[in-house]
Amino acid sequence: MNTHLKSNWKCMMAAIACLLLAVVPARAFSLLGPFAAYQATAIGYNLSIIGVETGGPMNLSEEYRWNVPTLNYAFDSSFLNYFGQDGVTAVTEAMTILNAIPGASSMTPTLTEFPLSSKGPQNFKAGNLGILDLRSTTLGIVLSQMGLGNPERWTWCLRDRQTPAGSTNYLVVQRNFDPVTWVPTNVVNGTLYTYEVHDPVFTPPSTTYADAIEMRVDSLATEFTSVAGVENPDPAQVGNLQAGEYYTGITRDDAGGLRYLLRRGNFNIEATLGDVVLDTNFVSSPFGAPPGVTNSANTNVLVATALRPGIDKVNLSRVNFDSLLGTTFSTTNQYTDSYVTNGVVTNQVVRRIVIAPDIVFTAADLGTVGGGSSAPFSILRTTTSGWTDNSALNTVGPFGGTLDGPGVIQPSIQITFSRVGPHIINSTPFFLREATGFRGFTWGYFDTTTIFAVFPNGTTIQALESQVGQ
């Protein structure tokens, strides 16, 4: 091949490579876990000005995940009384979306079956009335309780801040990872982000902190697309879900994060949940154990702590339960648990005897944010502080146990929606009348063209509209 042909061939190959990169959009995911020792409020973590934050961003191999295939969820009487059947329908639709996500092993390598943005066309009427979609909020919150963080917020974040004489130095790191290569990236669902360090970030008077604030490189690019980003929103940004917006599913980012957590090739040393027991009925079966299953009559002992792969998929199943009335229930989930022994993946059939739901939806007056603001909390939920950190099991040597994971997510999780109802925020000296006050959010349930319900149960759209412009 002569020099001219070689040159043309190289140019052609480079062009093809560029085209391939162009048709496979870049994307990324973040991981959620208990706050690491360095994740202090002074550098942008655990900020009370946006409510109770559930956790901080984890590095690769520090992920927290579920290791049971079925999670049971329920509504208590406080939720049912405030949101009614329409509220149950909205939350159930969110769970249906999550249950429809294929297992990690069934996703395509490039995740092109998932969209870069999963928001439906905005309902402008709901937006003008300040209605937040209960279904979409639930979708984002539960997704984070599966171990996913907010990628738009943690694309860039501060690892350290030092103030020697005459200057301030910042260590900026990335906690956002490509779902195919796992390389840290500054792209979320195809949108490229850079950053600028703000110190202090403008907040109410009681809180000051430094942070690396994400900024789009292309001002026309779509931002705040991830569904997991509904949780732990960046107080310096507008947030992933606004009034009048709703999701129809999850994005490629979200799917890639779930695949990383739940894939069969993700091996961590971890224990089964405390309510998991060996299935003794299976042990005594006259038909014997299938290949790879160890709990035969001769090995009637649960293997609790072991090297385990991801479980591929988590399903959410509704149960009836009312904690306020003291009603109890018991349900049993049988499944095959996989673990590694002598370098070989083997199985045991186990039962999980559940006497309380893994996820409970409730409603309450959650109080106000404070710190100079009278705005009410919209939602509170169980934090990651109770998740089990298995870093000591998964590291060896003089620095063993100094990682911030991996670990196992633990039940029970409570997700509580505000029931403060329609409200107005007034402030001195000129905004003290009903007509001049700021009207806060209202929970609802809608799509592009139809508002199916507004809450509390029984509130009508007409009642909301009559308040506007008074």
Backbone torsions as a table, in degrees:
resi	resn	phi	psi	omega
1	MET	NA	124.4	-177.4
2	ASN	-74.1	170.0	-175.0
3	THR	-61.3	-39.6	-178.9
4	HIS	-64.4	-43.0	179.5
5	LEU	-67.0	-39.2	177.1
6	LYS	-60.1	-42.2	-179.6
7	SER	-63.2	-44.3	179.0
8	ASN	-64.8	-38.9	-179.9
9	TRP	-63.8	-42.8	178.6
10	LYS	-63.6	-41.9	178.7
11	CYS	-62.9	-40.1	179.7
12	MET	-65.0	-43.3	179.0
13	MET	-63.4	-39.0	178.3
14	ALA	-65.0	-40.1	179.4
15	ALA	-64.9	-41.3	178.3
16	ILE	-62.8	-42.0	178.5
17	ALA	-60.4	-41.7	178.9
18	CYS	-64.0	-38.9	178.5
19	LEU	-65.2	-39.9	179.2
20	LEU	-64.1	-40.3	177.5
21	LEU	-65.0	-34.5	-177.1
22	ALA	-71.1	-33.2	-176.2
23	VAL	-87.9	-8.2	174.7
24	VAL	-110.3	91.5	-172.4
25	PRO	-60.9	142.0	175.4
26	ALA	-74.0	146.7	178.2
27	ARG	-157.1	177.1	-175.8
28	ALA	-164.8	169.9	178.6
29	PHE	-141.7	158.8	174.1
30	SER	-119.8	157.1	-177.7
31	LEU	-113.1	145.1	-176.4
32	LEU	-113.3	141.1	176.6
33	GLY	-163.1	179.3	177.5
34	PRO	-59.1	145.7	-177.4
35	PHE	-56.3	130.5	174.5
36	ALA	-73.4	164.6	-175.9
37	ALA	-59.3	-35.0	-177.3
38	TYR	-80.6	-12.5	-173.0
39	GLN	-83.0	77.2	-176.5
40	ALA	-98.3	158.3	179.1
41	THR	-58.8	-34.0	-176.3
42	ALA	-61.4	-23.0	179.0
43	ILE	-119.1	27.3	165.8
44	GLY	100.7	15.1	-179.7
45	TYR	-115.7	156.4	173.8
46	ASN	50.3	55.6	-175.2
47	LEU	-89.9	116.2	-177.0
48	SER	-70.8	-15.8	-178.0
49	ILE	-68.1	-15.5	176.6
50	ILE	-112.9	18.7	179.8
51	GLY	99.5	-162.8	179.3
52	VAL	-84.5	115.0	178.0
53	GLU	-81.6	141.4	-174.2
54	THR	-79.0	-27.9	-178.0
55	GLY	176.5	-171.8	-177.3
56	GLY	-122.0	174.2	-178.2
57	PRO	-76.9	137.3	179.9
58	MET	-104.1	155.0	175.0
59	ASN	-83.8	170.3	174.9
60	LEU	-57.9	145.1	-178.7
61	SER	70.4	7.9	175.8
62	GLU	-115.5	21.7	-174.1
63	GLU	-71.3	155.7	173.0
64	TYR	-118.3	136.9	-174.0
65	ARG	-148.0	164.5	170.5
66	TRP	-81.3	145.9	173.8
67	ASN	-123.4	26.2	170.1
68	VAL	-123.6	145.3	-173.5
69	PRO	-83.6	-13.3	-177.9
70	THR	-130.1	127.7	173.2
71	LEU	-112.6	135.3	-179.2
72	ASN	-100.3	132.2	178.6
73	TYR	-124.7	156.5	-175.7
74	ALA	-152.4	165.5	175.3
75	PHE	-115.6	134.5	175.4
76	ASP	-93.8	178.2	-173.2
77	SER	-66.1	-30.2	179.3
78	SER	-64.4	-38.2	176.5
79	PHE	-69.5	-46.7	-176.9
80	LEU	-63.4	-37.3	-179.2
81	ASN	-69.8	-33.5	-176.3
82	TYR	-88.2	-43.5	-173.3
83	PHE	-98.8	-21.9	177.9
84	GLY	64.0	-165.4	-177.0
85	GLN	-65.6	-33.6	178.5
86	ASP	-63.1	-36.8	177.0
87	GLY	-66.5	-41.2	176.4
88	VAL	-60.5	-42.8	179.6
89	THR	-62.4	-42.0	-179.3
90	ALA	-63.1	-46.9	179.8
91	VAL	-66.0	-41.0	-179.9
92	THR	-62.1	-36.4	177.1
93	GLU	-64.0	-37.3	176.6
94	ALA	-63.0	-43.3	179.1
95	MET	-66.1	-34.0	177.4
96	THR	-64.2	-40.3	177.1
97	ILE	-60.9	-44.7	-179.6
98	LEU	-65.9	-40.0	179.5
99	ASN	-67.3	-24.5	-178.7
100	ALA	-80.6	-10.4	179.0
101	ILE	-67.5	128.0	-179.3
102	PRO	-66.7	160.4	176.2
103	GLY	-63.4	159.6	-177.4
104	ALA	-55.9	-37.8	-177.8
105	SER	-72.5	-14.8	-178.8
106	SER	-97.9	-6.5	178.4
107	MET	-76.9	146.7	178.3
108	THR	-74.1	156.7	-177.2
109	PRO	-56.1	-37.3	-176.5
110	THR	-98.8	-2.1	176.0
111	LEU	60.3	27.7	-177.2
112	THR	-70.8	-9.1	176.4
113	GLU	-74.5	-8.8	178.6
114	PHE	-108.3	143.8	-178.0
115	PRO	-80.3	158.7	174.0
116	LEU	-74.3	-24.1	173.9
117	SER	-140.1	133.0	-176.0
118	SER	-113.9	17.0	177.3
119	LYS	-80.1	137.5	172.3
120	GLY	-79.0	169.4	176.5
121	PRO	-56.8	136.3	-173.5
122	GLN	-62.5	141.3	171.0
123	ASN	-89.2	101.1	-173.0
124	PHE	-68.2	-31.4	178.0
125	LYS	-65.5	-45.1	176.9
126	ALA	-62.6	-37.7	178.3
127	GLY	-64.0	-44.3	180.0
128	ASN	-65.3	-29.1	179.8
129	LEU	-90.8	1.8	177.6
130	GLY	71.4	31.6	-176.3
131	ILE	-91.0	124.2	175.4
132	LEU	-95.2	138.1	-176.8
133	ASP	-79.9	117.1	-179.0
134	LEU	-64.6	-39.3	-179.3
135	ARG	-62.8	-48.0	-176.5
136	SER	-69.9	-37.3	176.5
137	THR	-62.1	-44.4	177.3
138	THR	-59.7	-43.4	-179.5
139	LEU	-57.6	-46.8	-179.1
140	GLY	-68.5	-41.5	-178.2
141	ILE	-66.3	-44.7	-179.7
142	VAL	-67.2	-36.0	177.5
143	LEU	-60.8	-39.2	177.5
144	SER	-68.2	-32.7	177.2
145	GLN	-73.4	-0.7	171.2
146	MET	-93.1	-3.8	176.6
147	GLY	112.6	10.2	-178.9
148	LEU	-100.1	139.1	177.8
149	GLY	-98.2	-174.1	-178.9
150	ASN	-92.3	102.8	-174.2
151	PRO	-67.9	-34.5	179.2
152	GLU	-65.5	-33.6	179.9
153	ARG	-78.8	-33.7	-172.5
154	TRP	-106.8	15.6	171.7
155	THR	-56.5	-44.7	174.4
156	TRP	-128.9	134.9	178.0
157	CYS	-152.2	159.8	-177.3
158	LEU	-84.6	132.0	174.3
159	ARG	-98.0	-26.4	-178.7
160	ASP	-162.4	154.7	176.4
161	ARG	-140.9	122.5	-179.8
162	GLN	-125.7	145.6	-176.6
163	THR	-126.2	72.3	172.4
164	PRO	-68.5	168.6	-175.1
165	ALA	-55.9	124.6	173.2
166	GLY	84.3	-1.3	-179.3
167	SER	-156.5	168.2	172.7
168	THR	-129.9	127.9	-177.9
169	ASN	-112.2	140.1	-177.4
170	TYR	-126.0	136.3	171.4
171	LEU	-101.8	114.5	-177.6
172	VAL	-105.4	129.5	-179.9
173	VAL	-126.3	168.0	177.2
174	GLN	-111.3	136.2	175.1
175	ARG	-127.4	47.0	-177.7
176	ASN	-138.0	126.8	-166.8
177	PHE	-129.6	141.7	177.4
178	ASP	-69.3	131.0	-175.5
179	PRO	-73.2	-12.8	178.7
180	VAL	-97.2	-47.9	-176.1
181	THR	-99.5	-16.6	-175.8
182	TRP	65.6	11.8	177.9
183	VAL	-75.3	136.7	175.1
184	PRO	-56.0	138.4	-175.3
185	THR	-142.3	157.4	176.7
186	ASN	-110.7	29.9	178.4
187	VAL	-120.9	132.6	176.9
188	VAL	-123.2	115.9	-180.0
189	ASN	49.0	42.3	176.4
190	GLY	87.9	-5.3	-179.4
191	THR	-100.8	125.2	-176.7
192	LEU	-87.8	130.5	-179.0
193	TYR	-118.8	137.0	164.6
194	THR	-111.5	-167.4	-177.2
195	TYR	-149.5	165.0	170.9
196	GLU	-140.5	129.9	179.5
197	VAL	-76.2	126.2	175.3
198	HIS	-112.4	129.8	-179.5
199	ASP	-152.9	101.9	4.1
200	PRO	-89.2	159.2	169.5
201	VAL	-74.3	139.1	179.9
202	PHE	-68.9	118.0	179.7
203	THR	-143.5	173.8	172.2
204	PRO	-54.7	157.8	-168.8
205	PRO	-56.9	-25.8	-172.9
206	SER	-81.8	-10.3	-176.4
207	THR	-132.6	125.7	171.4
208	THR	-129.9	143.5	-179.0
209	TYR	-158.8	163.2	174.7
210	ALA	-103.8	152.7	179.2
211	ASP	-162.6	154.7	170.6
212	ALA	-93.5	103.9	-173.7
213	ILE	-85.9	125.3	-179.9
214	GLU	-70.1	141.6	176.7
215	MET	-138.1	137.4	176.4
216	ARG	-66.2	137.0	173.4
217	VAL	-71.0	-40.3	176.0
218	ASP	-103.3	112.7	-176.0
219	SER	-65.3	-15.1	179.2
220	LEU	-93.5	-6.9	-178.8
221	ALA	-71.0	150.8	178.1
222	THR	-74.6	131.7	-179.9
223	GLU	-120.8	169.3	178.8
224	PHE	55.2	53.6	-175.6
225	THR	-94.7	-26.8	-173.0
226	SER	-68.4	142.5	177.2
227	VAL	-76.0	-36.6	177.7
228	ALA	-62.0	-23.0	179.5
229	GLY	-70.5	-5.6	173.0
230	VAL	-61.2	-34.1	-179.8
231	GLU	-83.0	146.7	178.3
232	ASN	49.6	55.9	-178.4
233	PRO	-65.4	152.6	177.9
234	ASP	-75.5	120.3	-178.0
235	PRO	-66.0	-16.5	177.9
236	ALA	-87.6	-2.1	-178.6
237	GLN	-121.1	175.0	-175.8
238	VAL	-81.7	-17.8	179.2
239	GLY	97.2	159.9	-173.9
240	ASN	-82.1	-22.2	-175.9
241	LEU	-134.3	115.9	-178.8
242	GLN	-110.2	167.5	177.1
243	ALA	-55.3	134.5	179.7
244	GLY	87.7	-5.6	179.3
245	GLU	-101.7	150.0	178.5
246	TYR	-152.5	158.6	179.3
247	TYR	-104.6	147.1	173.6
248	THR	-104.5	-8.2	-179.6
249	GLY	178.7	-159.9	178.0
250	ILE	-106.8	166.9	-178.4
251	THR	-98.6	176.7	177.4
252	ARG	-62.0	-39.8	176.6
253	ASP	-54.4	-51.0	-177.2
254	ASP	-62.8	-44.0	179.8
255	ALA	-63.6	-40.5	179.5
256	GLY	-64.0	-37.4	176.9
257	GLY	-65.4	-43.1	177.7
258	LEU	-63.1	-39.8	179.6
259	ARG	-63.2	-42.2	178.8
260	TYR	-59.9	-43.3	-177.1
261	LEU	-68.8	-44.0	-166.2
262	LEU	-102.4	-3.8	-176.5
263	ARG	-60.9	148.2	-178.1
264	ARG	-63.4	-26.4	-179.0
265	GLY	-83.3	2.1	179.6
266	ASN	-93.8	96.1	-175.4
267	PHE	-98.7	125.2	174.1
268	ASN	-133.3	146.7	171.4
269	ILE	-78.4	122.7	-177.0
270	GLU	-157.4	161.3	179.7
271	ALA	-101.7	154.3	171.5
272	THR	-66.2	159.8	174.9
273	LEU	-62.5	157.1	-173.5
274	GLY	-65.3	-19.7	-179.0
275	ASP	-97.7	14.0	178.5
276	VAL	-93.2	130.9	178.4
277	VAL	-131.0	160.8	175.2
278	LEU	-67.3	140.2	179.9
279	ASP	-78.6	95.3	-177.3
280	THR	-69.4	-26.2	175.4
281	ASN	-63.6	-39.1	178.6
282	PHE	-68.8	-37.8	-179.9
283	VAL	-58.5	-40.6	-175.5
284	SER	-87.6	4.8	-179.1
285	SER	-61.8	134.2	179.0
286	PRO	-71.6	-11.7	-176.4
287	PHE	-85.3	-8.9	178.0
288	GLY	79.7	177.4	-176.8
289	ALA	-94.9	139.9	174.7
290	PRO	-70.5	166.6	-178.8
291	PRO	-56.2	135.9	177.0
292	GLY	89.0	-9.4	179.7
293	VAL	-97.2	129.8	-170.4
294	THR	-102.7	-13.7	-173.8
295	ASN	-85.4	66.9	172.3
296	SER	-86.7	-179.9	-176.7
297	ALA	-62.7	-22.1	-178.0
298	ASN	-88.4	-13.0	-178.4
299	THR	-130.5	60.0	-173.9
300	ASN	-85.3	56.4	-179.6
301	VAL	-136.5	128.5	177.3
302	LEU	-67.5	130.5	170.4
303	VAL	-88.2	100.2	-171.8
304	ALA	-85.5	-55.1	-178.3
305	THR	-104.6	123.2	-176.4
306	ALA	-164.6	170.3	172.6
307	LEU	-75.3	121.4	-173.9
308	ARG	-127.0	144.0	172.2
309	PRO	-81.4	170.5	171.8
310	GLY	-65.3	158.8	-174.4
311	ILE	-92.6	4.4	173.3
312	ASP	78.5	-44.4	-176.4
313	LYS	-157.4	145.1	174.7
314	VAL	-116.9	130.7	176.4
315	ASN	-108.4	146.6	-179.7
316	LEU	-112.6	125.9	-174.0
317	SER	-124.6	130.1	-179.0
318	ARG	-79.9	139.0	172.1
319	VAL	-130.3	158.6	178.5
320	ASN	-94.0	132.9	-173.3
321	PHE	-163.0	145.3	175.4
322	ASP	-143.0	99.9	-176.6
323	SER	-68.2	-29.5	-176.0
324	LEU	-70.3	-32.7	-178.5
325	LEU	-92.3	-1.4	178.9
326	GLY	78.1	11.3	179.2
327	THR	-70.7	130.6	179.1
328	THR	-113.3	163.6	177.1
329	PHE	-149.9	166.8	175.5
330	SER	-142.9	129.9	176.9
331	THR	-135.2	150.9	-177.4
332	THR	-120.4	128.0	175.3
333	ASN	-111.4	119.4	176.8
334	GLN	-98.7	138.7	177.0
335	TYR	-157.2	167.7	177.5
336	THR	-97.0	120.0	-179.6
337	ASP	-96.0	129.4	179.6
338	SER	-103.1	142.9	177.0
339	TYR	-154.8	167.7	-177.3
340	VAL	-106.6	130.6	173.5
341	THR	-136.7	129.5	-177.9
342	ASN	54.0	36.9	176.8
343	GLY	77.8	8.4	-177.7
344	VAL	-123.6	135.7	175.8
345	VAL	-75.7	124.8	177.3
346	THR	-130.9	177.8	-171.8
347	ASN	-134.6	157.1	170.2
348	GLN	-142.1	140.0	177.6
349	VAL	-86.8	125.8	-175.2
350	VAL	-128.5	165.7	173.9
351	ARG	-125.2	139.8	174.3
352	ARG	-112.2	113.3	-178.3
353	ILE	-93.8	105.7	-171.4
354	VAL	-100.2	122.0	179.2
355	ILE	-111.9	0.6	174.1
356	ALA	-149.0	144.3	-178.2
357	PRO	-61.0	150.1	174.9
358	ASP	-72.6	-34.0	179.1
359	ILE	-132.1	126.2	178.5
360	VAL	-120.1	129.4	176.3
361	PHE	-98.4	127.2	-178.4
362	THR	-133.3	177.2	176.5
363	ALA	-140.6	141.1	-179.1
364	ALA	-162.6	160.9	167.9
365	ASP	-77.9	110.3	-170.4
366	LEU	-92.0	5.1	-179.8
367	GLY	80.2	-167.5	-175.2
368	THR	-116.4	160.6	-176.8
369	VAL	-64.0	-38.7	-178.3
370	GLY	75.7	-163.2	-179.2
371	GLY	63.0	34.8	-179.3
372	GLY	96.2	-4.0	-179.3
373	SER	-117.7	141.3	175.3
374	SER	-100.7	9.8	-178.7
375	ALA	-67.4	138.0	178.4
376	PRO	-77.7	150.7	169.2
377	PHE	-63.1	140.3	176.7
378	SER	-89.5	-30.8	-175.2
379	ILE	-159.4	143.2	170.7
380	LEU	-129.7	149.8	-178.3
381	ARG	-151.6	161.4	-179.1
382	THR	-59.7	135.3	-179.4
383	THR	-85.1	178.8	-179.6
384	THR	-84.8	2.0	-174.4
385	SER	-62.4	-24.8	179.6
386	GLY	-91.0	0.6	179.0
387	TRP	-72.5	145.6	-174.9
388	THR	-84.4	121.6	178.6
389	ASP	-89.8	115.3	-179.5
390	ASN	-104.5	25.7	-177.8
391	SER	-60.2	-37.0	-179.3
392	ALA	-65.9	-29.9	179.1
393	LEU	-76.3	-25.7	-170.5
394	ASN	-105.8	6.9	178.2
395	THR	-132.2	154.6	178.9
396	VAL	-136.7	168.2	176.6
397	GLY	92.8	-173.9	-174.5
398	PRO	-65.0	-22.3	-180.0
399	PHE	-105.4	14.0	179.6
400	GLY	-58.7	136.6	178.5
401	GLY	85.1	3.3	-178.9
402	THR	-92.9	-1.1	173.8
403	LEU	-75.8	174.0	180.0
404	ASP	-107.0	19.8	179.7
405	GLY	169.8	-171.4	4.3
406	PRO	-76.7	175.2	-179.4
407	GLY	-160.8	-176.2	-176.5
408	VAL	-121.0	132.7	176.7
409	ILE	-73.3	137.0	-175.7
410	GLN	-114.4	141.1	169.8
411	PRO	-79.3	165.7	2.6
412	SER	-101.2	147.5	-178.8
413	ILE	-109.1	131.4	176.6
414	GLN	-114.6	127.4	178.2
415	ILE	-115.8	114.2	-173.6
416	THR	-115.7	121.2	178.1
417	PHE	-93.3	144.9	178.7
418	SER	-64.7	136.9	173.3
419	ARG	-116.8	27.6	178.4
420	VAL	-66.2	-24.5	176.3
421	GLY	81.2	-175.3	178.5
422	PRO	-56.6	136.6	-175.0
423	HIS	-150.1	162.0	179.9
424	ILE	-128.9	136.6	177.0
425	ILE	-107.4	119.5	178.7
426	ASN	-109.8	153.6	177.9
427	SER	-147.9	151.8	179.8
428	THR	-79.4	157.4	-0.4
429	PRO	-99.0	-9.1	-168.9
430	PHE	-110.8	-5.9	-171.4
431	PHE	-119.3	57.2	-173.5
432	LEU	-109.3	4.2	179.1
433	ARG	-104.4	162.6	178.0
434	GLU	-58.4	-41.6	-175.4
435	ALA	-70.4	-25.8	-175.5
436	THR	-102.3	-4.9	-179.7
437	GLY	-75.8	165.0	177.6
438	PHE	-91.7	122.5	-178.6
439	ARG	-86.4	123.5	-175.7
440	GLY	-80.1	-172.7	-175.2
441	PHE	-72.1	158.8	170.9
442	THR	-134.5	136.7	176.6
443	TRP	-72.8	141.0	177.1
444	GLY	-153.8	-170.2	-175.2
445	TYR	-153.8	117.2	-170.5
446	PHE	-155.3	169.2	165.8
447	ASP	-124.7	-157.9	-174.4
448	THR	-64.4	-39.5	-172.0
449	THR	-109.3	-17.6	-170.4
450	THR	-130.7	132.3	169.2
451	ILE	-96.7	107.2	-174.6
452	PHE	-75.2	-33.1	-177.9
453	ALA	-162.9	150.9	166.0
454	VAL	-126.1	152.6	-172.5
455	PHE	-120.9	149.9	18.0
456	PRO	-69.2	163.1	-179.1
457	ASN	-52.2	121.5	-178.9
458	GLY	105.8	-17.3	175.4
459	THR	-65.8	138.8	-178.4
460	THR	-109.8	156.0	176.2
461	ILE	-62.1	-36.4	179.0
462	GLN	-60.2	-38.6	179.2
463	ALA	-64.5	-38.7	177.5
464	LEU	-66.5	-44.7	-178.6
465	GLU	-62.6	-33.7	-178.1
466	SER	-67.9	-19.8	-179.4
467	GLN	-83.5	-19.1	-175.0
468	VAL	-75.5	129.5	176.2
469	GLY	81.2	8.2	178.8
470	GLN	-75.4	NA	NA
